[in-house]
């Protein structure tokens, strides 16, 4: 991979470009982007460090690997304009709903393709990047792309039939955790903690708890038990949560996403 081009430059694309450039995985003059609003694109280019292109075809001509980062409803129009120009190139898509099989109806067989599903924590380098196992990248390209996206978090490869549930857990999950942050923050405010400090304490607690599980590999139940002393305060809170059906509520939330 010598040059990388972004079709669209929203928040997620900006996070990807910034992570790649800041970590030295690619040089500034190797990363390009196109977006319809050129003035805004130039401002982002000055901040992040990529090169802005005025025309979509100009972007494709200058790059050998492209990232489809526009809105899903825009993709058909984009592909109709550049399908021929994509021949022999690699295309990475982070657009929801556009997986390998869907793209095959639009792409020439010489265009190599990979579908990736990022989540919002990727914007701070703590994301989960789901790679669909079904792809047509060359082996070396596949490894290069994985290394690039590791700048944003962890990369997990999933078979096609698990991308849906994977996206529900990692893509919708941040909103569910945000509800927890807000609720515990409200509880802190109820007992006198200033809201900003309450959110800061809760968010850091969640970040630390997650890191502890990842680094130790311990079952979450074991880590929970380690905090619950006999007849202590934490087990009383756990009991209240169990009575409220917190586990079932989260499973129901995933069911609602999967059955939409």
C-alpha positions as CSV (number, residue, x, y, z in Angstrom):
1,X,0.0,0.0,0.0
2,X,1.6,3.2,-1.2
3,X,-1.2,5.7,-1.1
4,X,-4.6,5.8,0.7
5,X,-7.7,7.7,-0.2
6,X,-10.8,8.5,1.8
7,X,-14.1,8.9,0.0
8,X,-15.8,11.1,2.6
9,X,-14.2,12.7,5.6
10,X,-16.6,12.6,8.6
11,X,-15.8,12.0,12.2
12,X,-14.9,8.3,11.7
13,X,-12.8,8.9,8.6
14,X,-11.0,11.7,10.4
15,X,-10.2,9.5,13.3
16,X,-8.8,6.8,11.0
17,X,-6.7,9.3,9.0
18,X,-5.4,11.0,12.2
19,X,-4.5,7.7,13.8
20,X,-2.7,6.4,10.8
21,X,-0.7,9.7,10.3
22,X,0.0,10.4,14.0
23,X,1.4,6.9,14.6
24,X,3.6,7.1,11.5
25,X,2.0,4.2,9.7
26,X,1.7,6.4,6.6
27,X,3.2,9.8,5.7
28,X,1.0,12.9,5.2
29,X,1.7,13.0,1.5
30,X,0.5,9.4,1.1
31,X,-3.0,10.1,2.5
32,X,-5.7,11.8,0.4
33,X,-9.4,12.6,0.8
34,X,-12.4,13.8,-1.2
35,X,-15.6,15.2,0.2
36,X,-18.3,17.3,-1.4
37,X,-17.7,20.4,0.8
38,X,-14.2,21.3,-0.3
39,X,-13.7,24.3,2.0
40,X,-14.5,22.1,5.1
41,X,-12.3,19.3,3.7
42,X,-9.3,21.7,3.4
43,X,-9.8,22.8,7.1
44,X,-9.7,19.1,8.1
45,X,-6.7,18.5,5.9
46,X,-4.8,21.3,7.7
47,X,-5.7,19.9,11.1
48,X,-5.1,16.2,10.4
49,X,-2.4,16.4,7.7
50,X,-3.9,14.6,4.6
51,X,-4.1,16.1,1.1
52,X,-7.5,17.3,0.0
53,X,-8.8,16.5,-3.5
54,X,-11.3,18.7,-5.3
55,X,-12.7,15.8,-7.5
56,X,-13.6,12.2,-6.7
57,X,-11.9,10.9,-9.8
58,X,-8.8,12.9,-8.9
59,X,-8.7,11.0,-5.6
60,X,-9.1,7.6,-7.2
61,X,-6.4,8.4,-9.7
62,X,-3.9,9.3,-7.0
63,X,-4.4,6.3,-4.7
64,X,-4.1,2.6,-4.9
65,X,-6.2,1.8,-1.8
66,X,-9.5,3.6,-1.0
67,X,-11.7,3.7,2.1
68,X,-15.4,4.2,1.4
69,X,-16.4,6.5,4.3
70,X,-19.4,8.3,3.0
71,X,-23.0,7.8,4.0
72,X,-24.5,4.4,3.0
73,X,-27.2,6.0,0.9
74,X,-24.5,7.8,-1.2
75,X,-22.5,4.7,-2.1
76,X,-24.5,3.6,-5.3
77,X,-24.0,7.1,-6.8
78,X,-20.3,7.1,-5.9
79,X,-19.8,3.6,-7.4
80,X,-21.6,4.5,-10.6
81,X,-19.1,7.4,-11.1
82,X,-15.9,5.5,-10.3
83,X,-16.6,1.8,-10.9
84,X,-14.3,1.7,-13.9
85,X,-11.6,3.7,-12.1
86,X,-11.5,1.2,-9.2
87,X,-10.4,-1.7,-11.4
88,X,-7.2,-3.3,-10.0
89,X,-7.4,-1.3,-6.8
90,X,-8.3,-2.2,-3.2
91,X,-11.5,-0.8,-1.6
92,X,-12.1,-0.8,2.1
93,X,-15.6,0.1,3.3
94,X,-16.7,1.2,6.7
95,X,-20.3,2.0,5.7
96,X,-22.9,0.1,7.7
97,X,-24.9,-2.5,5.7
98,X,-22.5,-2.7,2.8
99,X,-20.8,-6.0,3.2
100,X,-18.8,-8.1,0.7
101,X,-21.7,-9.7,-1.0
102,X,-23.6,-6.4,-1.5
103,X,-20.5,-4.8,-3.0
104,X,-20.0,-7.6,-5.5
105,X,-23.2,-6.6,-7.4
106,X,-21.5,-3.2,-8.1
107,X,-17.7,-3.8,-8.4
108,X,-15.6,-5.2,-11.2
109,X,-14.1,-8.6,-10.3
110,X,-10.6,-7.0,-10.4
111,X,-11.4,-4.6,-7.5
112,X,-10.3,-6.2,-4.2
113,X,-12.6,-5.5,-1.3
114,X,-12.8,-5.7,2.6
115,X,-15.7,-4.7,4.8
116,X,-14.9,-3.3,8.2
117,X,-17.2,-2.2,11.0
118,X,-15.7,0.3,13.4
119,X,-17.4,1.8,16.5
120,X,-17.4,5.3,18.0
121,X,-14.6,4.6,20.6
122,X,-12.3,4.2,17.6
123,X,-12.2,8.0,17.5
124,X,-10.1,8.0,20.7
125,X,-8.0,4.9,19.8
126,X,-10.0,2.5,22.0
127,X,-12.3,1.0,19.4
128,X,-13.3,-2.4,18.2
129,X,-12.7,-2.9,14.4
130,X,-14.7,-5.9,13.1
131,X,-13.2,-7.3,9.9
132,X,-15.5,-9.5,7.8
133,X,-13.6,-12.7,7.1
134,X,-14.9,-12.9,3.6
135,X,-12.8,-10.5,1.5
136,X,-10.8,-10.5,-1.7
137,X,-7.7,-8.6,-0.6
138,X,-4.3,-10.0,-1.3
139,X,-2.7,-11.6,1.8
140,X,-0.2,-8.8,2.2
141,X,-2.9,-6.1,1.7
142,X,-5.0,-7.8,4.3
143,X,-2.2,-7.7,6.9
144,X,-1.4,-4.1,6.0
145,X,-5.0,-3.0,6.5
146,X,-5.2,-4.8,9.8
147,X,-2.1,-3.0,11.0
148,X,-3.4,0.3,9.9
149,X,-6.7,-0.1,11.8
150,X,-4.9,-1.3,14.9
151,X,-4.1,2.3,15.4
152,X,-7.7,2.8,16.4
153,X,-8.2,-0.1,18.8
154,X,-8.4,-3.9,18.5
155,X,-9.1,-5.8,15.3
156,X,-11.4,-8.8,15.5
157,X,-12.2,-11.0,12.4
158,X,-15.6,-12.5,12.2
159,X,-17.4,-14.8,9.8
160,X,-20.1,-13.3,7.7
161,X,-22.9,-14.7,9.9
162,X,-21.5,-13.1,13.1
163,X,-21.0,-9.6,11.8
164,X,-24.6,-8.7,12.7
165,X,-24.4,-9.6,16.4
166,X,-20.8,-8.3,16.5
167,X,-22.0,-4.9,15.3
168,X,-24.9,-5.0,17.8
169,X,-22.5,-5.6,20.7
170,X,-19.7,-3.2,19.6
171,X,-21.7,-0.6,17.6
172,X,-24.8,-0.2,19.7
173,X,-23.1,-1.1,23.0
174,X,-21.4,2.3,23.5
175,X,-24.9,3.9,23.7
176,X,-25.9,1.4,26.3
177,X,-22.8,2.2,28.4
178,X,-23.4,5.9,28.0
179,X,-26.8,5.3,29.6
180,X,-25.0,3.7,32.5
181,X,-22.5,6.6,32.8
182,X,-25.4,9.0,32.8
183,X,-27.4,7.0,35.4
184,X,-24.5,6.6,37.8
185,X,-23.6,10.2,37.3
186,X,-27.2,11.2,38.3
187,X,-26.8,9.1,41.4
188,X,-23.6,10.9,42.3
189,X,-25.3,14.3,41.8
190,X,-28.2,13.1,43.9
191,X,-25.8,12.7,46.8
192,X,-23.9,15.9,46.2
193,X,-21.1,15.2,43.7
194,X,-20.8,18.0,41.0
195,X,-22.0,16.5,37.7
196,X,-18.7,17.0,35.8
197,X,-16.8,15.1,38.6
198,X,-19.5,12.5,38.8
199,X,-19.2,11.7,35.1
200,X,-15.4,11.8,35.3
201,X,-15.3,9.2,38.2
202,X,-17.9,6.9,36.5
203,X,-16.2,7.0,33.1
204,X,-12.8,6.3,34.5
205,X,-14.2,3.5,36.6
206,X,-15.8,1.9,33.6
207,X,-12.5,2.3,31.6
208,X,-10.5,0.8,34.4
209,X,-12.9,-2.1,35.0
210,X,-12.8,-3.0,31.3
211,X,-9.0,-2.8,31.1
212,X,-8.7,-5.0,34.2
213,X,-10.9,-7.7,32.5
214,X,-9.0,-7.5,29.2
215,X,-5.5,-7.6,30.8
216,X,-6.2,-10.3,33.4
217,X,-8.6,-12.4,31.2
218,X,-10.6,-13.1,34.3
219,X,-14.3,-14.0,34.0
220,X,-16.4,-10.9,34.7
221,X,-18.2,-12.9,37.5
222,X,-14.9,-13.5,39.3
223,X,-14.0,-9.8,39.1
224,X,-17.4,-8.9,40.4
225,X,-17.1,-11.4,43.3
226,X,-13.7,-9.9,44.2
227,X,-15.4,-6.6,45.0
228,X,-18.3,-8.1,46.9
229,X,-17.4,-8.7,50.6
230,X,-19.7,-10.8,52.7
231,X,-22.5,-8.6,54.1
232,X,-20.8,-5.7,52.4
233,X,-22.2,-2.7,50.5
234,X,-21.4,-3.8,47.0
235,X,-23.3,-7.1,47.2
236,X,-26.4,-5.1,48.4
237,X,-26.1,-3.0,45.2
238,X,-25.6,-6.1,43.1
239,X,-28.7,-7.6,44.7
240,X,-30.7,-4.5,43.8
241,X,-29.5,-4.7,40.2
242,X,-30.5,-8.4,40.0
243,X,-34.0,-7.6,41.3
244,X,-34.3,-4.9,38.6
245,X,-33.4,-7.5,35.9
246,X,-30.3,-5.7,34.7
247,X,-28.9,-8.8,32.9
248,X,-32.2,-9.5,31.1
249,X,-32.5,-5.8,30.2
250,X,-29.2,-5.9,28.3
251,X,-30.0,-9.1,26.6
252,X,-33.4,-7.7,25.6
253,X,-31.7,-4.6,24.2
254,X,-29.5,-6.8,21.9
255,X,-32.6,-8.8,21.0
256,X,-34.3,-5.5,20.0
257,X,-31.3,-4.6,17.8
258,X,-31.1,-8.0,16.1
259,X,-34.9,-8.2,15.5
260,X,-35.3,-4.6,14.1
